């Protein structure tokens, strides 16, 4: 059987020893492709993928990074506005795609504390005729990548106060006072404040936030549907000026659908797959949605909802990294399968028949199949 090199498409004779699936024509091609293959290869999941690789993948996917570590390491958490986040992202797009800097090199610069200097060197010495769109902005905002330069408290406070005033929160004089008031709020009200804040700045929630699940973004099959859902919340919150207390009350009662109906966006929202079922009672989130959030969060950064461990057998792994990685990878493949339906997976879970459902969709290796059959047992299994 002939194999093509994953990197250059030439005839390949070298197999990846990790996953036994990818083939390469040379060690050079294998090294060059590793920055992408690392996310698919069966590597040691006890060692989290370095943030520079995640940043590189985000650039190729043309979407802002979402995991906290990458955002912290590469300045996104210090960017005050969505416009500044986009400009910073554009700088990295140019760094990786135009100047061909390798992510492992960017990782080394950051670890050595020379990231700012090296970026300036790359752009200052560039021979490209077309000037950078983002570098002039970066020169005015170098503090975003300076770990010794904390985000000014004034900016944090001003950012929060924009939303706090919008929801008619009580007057506070400083960030510590705000935190005291905020911490005293019910958790459901805090969730609503987070949604209001993201809606005001027109930013999608991160899958690392529980609100990504509780407000229905998890049910969206892709980011296009997530943006449609966000636009519907904009119609309620910004355009419709829905009172915050009214919104929080409906959310707590599981009646978000009433708000979508009242503000004229019910049809748009219900055209999103699975949203009708999700909005029947948004208080009751099917465990399959928490499973989806868990398997898509980056290794080492995931925060598993307790119900996932029980319903989907993660607790059966007994913290064995290899077992957890196998389970996450398998569930991810199921959720991405063209014939899969997350609600059918949930029904299989409730019936104690997860493994038969998974086996009906995926061609499993004999060893993996035997192990998964045991691990996927739950309290509902006969």
NULODO-508680 format. One line per field, with one value per residue (C-alpha): residue number from 0; x, y negated, z; residue in one letter. Coordinates in pm, 1 decimal, always signed. Layout:
i = [NUM,...]
c1 = [X,...]
c2 = [Y,...]
c3 = [Z,...]
aa = [A,...]
END
This chain:
i = [0,1,2,3,4,5,6,7,8,9,10,11,12,13,14,15,16,17,18,19,20,21,22,23,24,25,26,27,28,29,30,31,32,33,34,35,36,37,38,39,40,41,42,43,44,45,46,47,48,49,50,51,52,53,54,55,56,57,58,59,60,61,62,63,64,65,66,67,68,69,70,71,72,73,74,75,76,77,78,79,80,81,82,83,84,85,86,87,88,89,90,91,92,93,94,95,96,97,98,99,100,101,102,103,104,105,106,107,108,109,110,111,112,113,114,115,116,117,118,119,120,121,122,123,124,125,126,127,128,129,130,131,132,133,134,135,136,137,138,139,140,141,142,143,144,145,146,147,148,149,150,151,152,153,154,155,156,157,158,159,160,161,162,163,164,165,166,167,168,169,170,171,172,173,174,175,176,177,178,179,180,181,182,183,184,185,186,187,188,189,190,191,192,193,194,195,196,197,198,199,200,201,202,203,204,205,206,207,208,209,210,211,212,213,214,215,216,217,218,219,220,221,222,223,224,225,226,227,228,229,230,231,232,233,234,235,236,237,238,239,240,241,242,243,244,245,246,247,248,249,250,251,252,253,254,255,256,257,258,259,260,261,262,263,264,265,266,267,268,269,270,271,272,273,274,275,276,277,278,279,280,281,282,283,284,285,286,287,288,289,290,291,292,293,294,295,296,297,298,299,300,301,302,303,304,305,306,307,308,309,310,311,312,313,314,315,316,317,318,319,320,321,322,323,324,325,326,327,328,329,330,331,332,333,334,335,336,337,338,339,340,341,342,343,344,345,346,347,348,349,350,351,352,353,354,355,356,357,358,359,360,361,362,363,364,365,366,367,368,369,370,371,372,373,374,375,376,377,378,379,380,381]
c1 = [+0.0,+126.0,+106.9,+127.4,+330.2,+98.7,+310.6,+419.8,+206.4,+512.7,+543.5,+590.9,+772.1,+798.0,+509.7,+436.0,+524.2,+267.2,-61.9,+43.6,-179.7,+22.4,+291.8,+586.5,+857.5,+1126.2,+1200.9,+1205.2,+844.3,+741.7,+896.6,+735.9,+390.7,+414.4,+273.3,-59.5,-33.7,+20.4,-353.9,-445.4,-158.3,-194.9,+63.1,+102.2,-209.3,-64.5,+159.8,-58.4,+6.6,+209.7,+9.2,+213.4,+83.5,-272.1,-218.6,-89.4,-393.4,-623.1,-454.0,-511.9,-874.8,-912.4,-1064.2,-944.0,-788.1,-1024.3,-826.4,-715.2,-346.0,-299.9,-492.1,-277.2,+55.0,-4.4,-173.9,-540.0,-646.7,-491.1,-654.3,-925.8,-1166.0,-1266.5,-1107.7,-772.9,-802.6,-859.8,-557.6,-336.0,-463.0,-384.3,-26.7,+10.1,-146.7,+124.7,+393.9,+299.1,+164.9,+364.0,+694.2,+680.7,+785.2,+744.7,+524.7,+803.5,+1019.6,+749.1,+725.8,+1100.5,+1087.1,+812.3,+992.5,+1312.1,+1125.1,+1224.0,+890.8,+845.4,+1201.7,+1191.0,+857.7,+997.9,+1310.1,+1103.3,+888.4,+1162.1,+1385.2,+1110.0,+1177.1,+809.9,+683.9,+340.4,+358.4,+211.1,-146.3,-102.7,+259.7,+214.7,-69.8,+148.0,+421.4,+167.6,+47.4,+360.0,+243.4,+2.7,+296.2,+496.7,+441.5,+580.4,+312.4,-19.6,-345.6,-420.2,-692.3,-854.4,-905.4,-1047.2,-1282.0,-1391.3,-1457.6,-1672.3,-1847.8,-1969.1,-2179.8,-2253.3,-2411.2,-2601.3,-2770.3,-2834.0,-2609.1,-2563.9,-2291.1,-1942.7,-1621.9,-1352.7,-1298.9,-1280.9,-1618.2,-1765.3,-1636.2,-1802.2,-2137.0,-2093.0,-1993.3,-2313.4,-2530.0,-2697.4,-2493.7,-2767.1,-2753.5,-2374.1,-2418.4,-2657.3,-2411.5,-2144.1,-2379.3,-2475.2,-2107.7,-2021.1,-2328.6,-2234.6,-1884.1,-2022.8,-1788.9,-1875.4,-1848.9,-1553.6,-1620.4,-1413.5,-1690.8,-1986.8,-2211.9,-2122.7,-2328.1,-2604.4,-2701.0,-2719.7,-2404.6,-2297.3,-2594.9,-2482.7,-2318.2,-2066.9,-1949.7,-2186.9,-2483.5,-2315.5,-2301.8,-2669.4,-2751.8,-2537.5,-2719.9,-3049.0,-2924.8,-2815.9,-3171.9,-3304.6,-3041.0,-2909.5,-3180.4,-3474.4,-3325.2,-3459.0,-3437.2,-3162.2,-3383.7,-3645.0,-3383.2,-3232.4,-3578.1,-3663.8,-3326.3,-3365.8,-3717.3,-3597.5,-3804.1,-3550.8,-3777.4,-4031.4,-3776.2,-3683.3,-4054.3,-4125.4,-3841.3,-3919.9,-3625.0,-3790.6,-3784.2,-3416.1,-3320.9,-3535.6,-3383.7,-3059.8,-3036.7,-3117.8,-3213.0,-3585.1,-3511.5,-3255.8,-3499.1,-3786.7,-3643.4,-3297.8,-3257.6,-3232.0,-2917.1,-2881.0,-2553.1,-2448.6,-2394.5,-2160.9,-1985.4,-1937.8,-1784.9,-1554.1,-1415.3,-1346.7,-1163.0,-786.4,-609.8,-501.7,-740.3,-1074.7,-1310.7,-1544.9,-1899.8,-1966.2,-2257.1,-2021.4,-1808.2,-2113.6,-2322.7,-2047.3,-1807.5,-1519.7,-1512.3,-1450.4,-1113.5,-991.5,-772.7,-567.1,-451.9,-447.2,-806.2,-932.2,-761.5,-920.9,-1266.8,-1239.5,-1109.8,-1386.7,-1666.1,-1527.1,-1533.5,-1892.7,-2002.4,-1832.6,-1968.0,-2204.3,-2466.9,-2440.8,-2701.1,-2605.5,-2960.6,-2952.3,-2625.8,-2799.8,-3089.6,-2839.3,-2678.0,-3008.3,-3085.5,-2744.5,-2648.7,-2367.4,-2126.8,-2374.9,-2450.0,-2080.8,-2005.2,-2282.1,-2104.5,-1733.2,-1499.7,-1304.2,-979.9,-1032.3,-829.0,-999.9,-1344.7,-1298.8,-1177.5,-1443.4,-1719.1,-1615.7,-1541.5,-1868.6,-2082.7,-2296.8,-2548.3,-2829.0,-2672.2,-2861.9]
c2 = [+0.0,-346.5,-637.9,-1011.6,-1245.9,-1450.3,-1758.9,-1760.4,-1484.3,-1296.1,-921.0,-843.6,-562.3,-690.8,-636.7,-844.8,-625.9,-799.7,-751.6,-503.1,-694.2,-979.7,-910.9,-1125.9,-1115.7,-1251.5,-1361.2,-1721.0,-1697.8,-1524.6,-1802.1,-2068.6,-1911.3,-1847.7,-2190.3,-2070.5,-1695.9,-1736.7,-1799.0,-1468.8,-1244.3,-1008.8,-1198.6,-1204.7,-1396.3,-1440.6,-1703.1,-1993.2,-2130.6,-2450.1,-2771.6,-2876.9,-2572.8,-2658.7,-3015.6,-2886.3,-2660.6,-2954.7,-3154.7,-2874.7,-2848.1,-3227.5,-3256.0,-3417.1,-3174.5,-3075.6,-2890.3,-3096.9,-3005.2,-3111.7,-3434.3,-3507.3,-3425.5,-3619.4,-3935.8,-3879.3,-3905.4,-4252.0,-4376.3,-4614.9,-4588.1,-4335.5,-4569.1,-4547.3,-4169.0,-4156.5,-4379.1,-4166.4,-3855.3,-4017.1,-4072.6,-3700.2,-3614.9,-3819.8,-3670.6,-3309.6,-3333.4,-3618.2,-3597.0,-3217.1,-3216.9,-2873.4,-2843.8,-2668.6,-2976.1,-3205.4,-2977.4,-3008.5,-3389.3,-3410.2,-3179.5,-3382.8,-3709.7,-3843.1,-3816.6,-4192.9,-4250.6,-3961.0,-4073.0,-4422.9,-4279.4,-4072.4,-4364.7,-4631.0,-4422.0,-4310.7,-4364.6,-4339.1,-4625.1,-4617.3,-4765.1,-4576.6,-4664.9,-4584.8,-4657.0,-5036.3,-4965.3,-4714.3,-4974.0,-5178.4,-4875.7,-4678.7,-4654.6,-4378.1,-4136.0,-4266.6,-4033.1,-4299.0,-4543.5,-4447.6,-4557.8,-4893.8,-4863.1,-5167.5,-4985.6,-4678.1,-4892.0,-5101.0,-4788.8,-4633.6,-4960.2,-4991.0,-4680.2,-4751.3,-5085.7,-4926.5,-4684.5,-4967.8,-4818.2,-5014.3,-5279.9,-5154.2,-5355.8,-5097.1,-4742.2,-4588.5,-4737.6,-4602.3,-4253.8,-4263.4,-4351.3,-4104.7,-3813.8,-3862.3,-3807.4,-3474.7,-3260.6,-3280.5,-3661.4,-3651.5,-3432.7,-3686.6,-3968.2,-3774.4,-3732.4,-4100.3,-4196.7,-3976.7,-4098.4,-4462.2,-4409.8,-4174.6,-3891.0,-3522.2,-3337.2,-3102.5,-2729.6,-2741.5,-2944.4,-2759.0,-3031.5,-2896.8,-2596.0,-2750.8,-3011.5,-2759.2,-2827.7,-2469.3,-2345.0,-2537.5,-2303.0,-2568.3,-2923.2,-3059.5,-2945.5,-3081.0,-3422.9,-3395.9,-3319.3,-3610.8,-3839.7,-3725.5,-3816.1,-4153.5,-4203.1,-4139.9,-4315.1,-4602.3,-4674.5,-4574.4,-4714.0,-4422.2,-4512.6,-4310.4,-4194.4,-4072.4,-3880.4,-3727.1,-3625.9,-3450.7,-3276.7,-3147.0,-3024.2,-2839.4,-3062.4,-3227.2,-3126.8,-3384.0,-3660.4,-3541.7,-3539.8,-3881.2,-4053.6,-3900.1,-3665.6,-3333.2,-3207.6,-3293.4,-3114.1,-2807.7,-2761.7,-2670.0,-2288.9,-2150.9,-2493.4,-2415.3,-2124.8,-2325.0,-2610.9,-2392.7,-2457.5,-2612.8,-2521.8,-2154.8,-2117.8,-1768.2,-1612.8,-1560.8,-1936.2,-1936.2,-1640.3,-1843.8,-2131.1,-1889.2,-1707.2,-2025.7,-2204.2,-2179.6,-1892.9,-2002.1,-2298.9,-2121.4,-2161.5,-1863.2,-1906.3,-1629.4,-1488.3,-1406.9,-1182.8,-985.1,-976.5,-919.6,-699.3,-941.5,-851.0,-490.1,-600.3,-650.7,-942.8,-724.2,-973.1,-721.6,-613.8,-971.2,-1065.9,-766.5,-852.4,-1220.3,-1137.9,-882.9,-1112.0,-1391.7,-1163.0,-1068.4,-1431.1,-1515.0,-1212.2,-1316.7,-1064.1,-1148.4,-1339.9,-1467.1,-1417.3,-1054.9,-1012.7,-1156.0,-912.1,-626.9,-754.9,-761.9,-411.4,-285.4,-205.1,-446.4,-187.1,-29.5,-377.6,-462.6,-125.6,-179.7,-491.7,-429.5,-157.0,-85.4,+101.4,+434.6,+332.7,-6.3,+145.2,+384.4,+106.4,-145.2,+108.3,+122.5,-247.0,-365.6,-188.1,-416.2,-372.1,-334.8,-28.9,+297.0]
c3 = [+0.0,-90.6,+151.8,+92.5,+308.1,+532.1,+473.7,+108.1,-55.4,-182.5,-146.8,+222.5,+397.4,+754.1,+997.6,+1306.6,+1603.6,+1822.2,+1638.7,+1367.5,+1124.9,+977.2,+717.0,+608.7,+345.2,+576.7,+930.7,+805.9,+687.1,+1008.7,+1218.9,+1000.4,+1034.1,+1408.7,+1500.7,+1357.4,+1402.3,+1776.8,+1816.8,+1646.4,+1748.6,+2041.4,+2245.0,+2622.8,+2734.8,+3083.0,+2922.5,+2803.6,+2455.6,+2481.4,+2428.4,+2121.9,+1933.6,+2037.3,+1918.6,+1584.2,+1545.2,+1627.3,+1349.8,+1097.8,+1210.9,+1188.4,+1534.7,+1855.1,+2104.5,+2383.0,+2646.9,+2944.6,+2931.8,+2569.4,+2628.9,+2935.1,+2768.6,+2447.9,+2565.7,+2485.7,+2850.0,+2871.2,+2550.4,+2664.5,+2371.5,+2108.5,+1851.5,+2032.0,+2056.9,+1679.7,+1613.4,+1837.2,+1661.3,+1326.1,+1441.6,+1513.4,+1176.4,+1006.5,+1230.0,+1148.8,+793.2,+639.2,+823.9,+864.1,+1229.5,+1388.6,+1700.1,+1890.8,+1822.8,+1959.0,+2263.3,+2319.9,+2288.7,+2546.7,+2790.4,+2751.2,+2802.0,+2459.0,+2275.9,+2234.7,+2115.8,+1868.7,+1720.5,+1673.5,+1511.6,+1266.8,+1154.6,+1163.5,+938.0,+701.7,+330.2,+233.3,+17.6,+179.4,+530.6,+822.9,+908.0,+1277.1,+1368.4,+1409.9,+1653.0,+1838.7,+1891.0,+2086.3,+2285.4,+2373.2,+2733.6,+2628.3,+2600.1,+2893.9,+3193.6,+3426.4,+3314.0,+3476.8,+3324.2,+3486.4,+3749.1,+3595.7,+3266.6,+3439.0,+3643.7,+3344.0,+3137.9,+3409.3,+3489.3,+3131.2,+3184.0,+3551.1,+3462.8,+3175.6,+3417.9,+3666.7,+3933.1,+4258.3,+4261.8,+4350.4,+4377.3,+4310.2,+4186.1,+4534.8,+4625.1,+4302.4,+4383.9,+4725.2,+4567.5,+4281.7,+4507.2,+4707.1,+4397.7,+4320.9,+4083.3,+3818.1,+3833.5,+3799.3,+3490.3,+3340.1,+3408.1,+3216.9,+2921.3,+2927.6,+2931.1,+2632.4,+2448.4,+2502.4,+2360.9,+2090.3,+2192.9,+2181.3,+2508.9,+2544.5,+2564.7,+2884.5,+3048.3,+3197.9,+3055.4,+2709.6,+2813.0,+3022.4,+2760.7,+2477.3,+2275.8,+2337.9,+2134.7,+1824.8,+1569.7,+1460.6,+1526.0,+1261.3,+1467.5,+1781.0,+1617.2,+1525.8,+1888.0,+2006.8,+1761.7,+1912.9,+2259.8,+2118.7,+1991.5,+2342.1,+2551.7,+2338.1,+2081.8,+2299.8,+2622.0,+2823.4,+3195.1,+3360.9,+3647.4,+3400.3,+3203.0,+3517.5,+3638.7,+3311.0,+3303.4,+3658.0,+3577.6,+3267.3,+3038.7,+2808.3,+2520.5,+2643.1,+2587.5,+2238.8,+2156.9,+2311.8,+2126.5,+1788.7,+1740.3,+1822.8,+1461.9,+1421.0,+1741.6,+1685.3,+1339.4,+1518.6,+1546.6,+1894.0,+2027.6,+2053.8,+2288.0,+2483.6,+2543.7,+2664.0,+3010.0,+3011.8,+3380.8,+3285.9,+3075.3,+2931.5,+3044.4,+2681.6,+2653.2,+2953.0,+2788.3,+2469.8,+2666.7,+2848.9,+2545.7,+2349.9,+2628.3,+2598.7,+2782.1,+3126.5,+3121.6,+3116.7,+3409.7,+3414.2,+3537.5,+3795.3,+3594.0,+3304.5,+3522.8,+3629.4,+3311.4,+3056.5,+3249.5,+3296.2,+3665.1,+3560.8,+3422.7,+3780.9,+3668.6,+3434.9,+3171.0,+2885.1,+2956.6,+2985.4,+2657.8,+2483.5,+2616.2,+2521.6,+2175.3,+2118.0,+2233.7,+2018.2,+1713.5,+1793.8,+1825.9,+1494.3,+1307.3,+1023.6,+1134.5,+1503.1,+1700.1,+2048.3,+2171.1,+2054.7,+2244.1,+2550.0,+2507.4,+2483.9,+2803.2,+2992.5,+2867.0,+2978.8,+2618.9,+2540.9,+2405.1,+2157.5,+2022.3,+1987.8,+1829.2,+1572.3,+1445.3,+1485.2,+1368.4,+1684.3,+1732.2,+1908.2,+2213.8,+2240.8,+2192.8,+2483.8,+2712.2,+2605.3,+2664.2,+3029.5,+3074.4,+2919.8,+3174.9,+3389.2,+3674.7,+3420.4,+3253.8,+3299.4]
aa = [X,X,X,X,X,X,X,X,X,X,X,X,X,X,X,X,X,X,X,X,X,X,X,X,X,X,X,X,X,X,X,X,X,X,X,X,X,X,X,X,X,X,X,X,X,X,X,X,X,X,X,X,X,X,X,X,X,X,X,X,X,X,X,X,X,X,X,X,X,X,X,X,X,X,X,X,X,X,X,X,X,X,X,X,X,X,X,X,X,X,X,X,X,X,X,X,X,X,X,X,X,X,X,X,X,X,X,X,X,X,X,X,X,X,X,X,X,X,X,X,X,X,X,X,X,X,X,X,X,X,X,X,X,X,X,X,X,X,X,X,X,X,X,X,X,X,X,X,X,X,X,X,X,X,X,X,X,X,X,X,X,X,X,X,X,X,X,X,X,X,X,X,X,X,X,X,X,X,X,X,X,X,X,X,X,X,X,X,X,X,X,X,X,X,X,X,X,X,X,X,X,X,X,X,X,X,X,X,X,X,X,X,X,X,X,X,X,X,X,X,X,X,X,X,X,X,X,X,X,X,X,X,X,X,X,X,X,X,X,X,X,X,X,X,X,X,X,X,X,X,X,X,X,X,X,X,X,X,X,X,X,X,X,X,X,X,X,X,X,X,X,X,X,X,X,X,X,X,X,X,X,X,X,X,X,X,X,X,X,X,X,X,X,X,X,X,X,X,X,X,X,X,X,X,X,X,X,X,X,X,X,X,X,X,X,X,X,X,X,X,X,X,X,X,X,X,X,X,X,X,X,X,X,X,X,X,X,X,X,X,X,X,X,X,X,X,X,X,X,X,X,X,X,X,X,X,X,X,X,X,X,X,X,X,X,X,X,X,X,X,X,X,X,X,X,X,X,X,X,X,X,X]
END
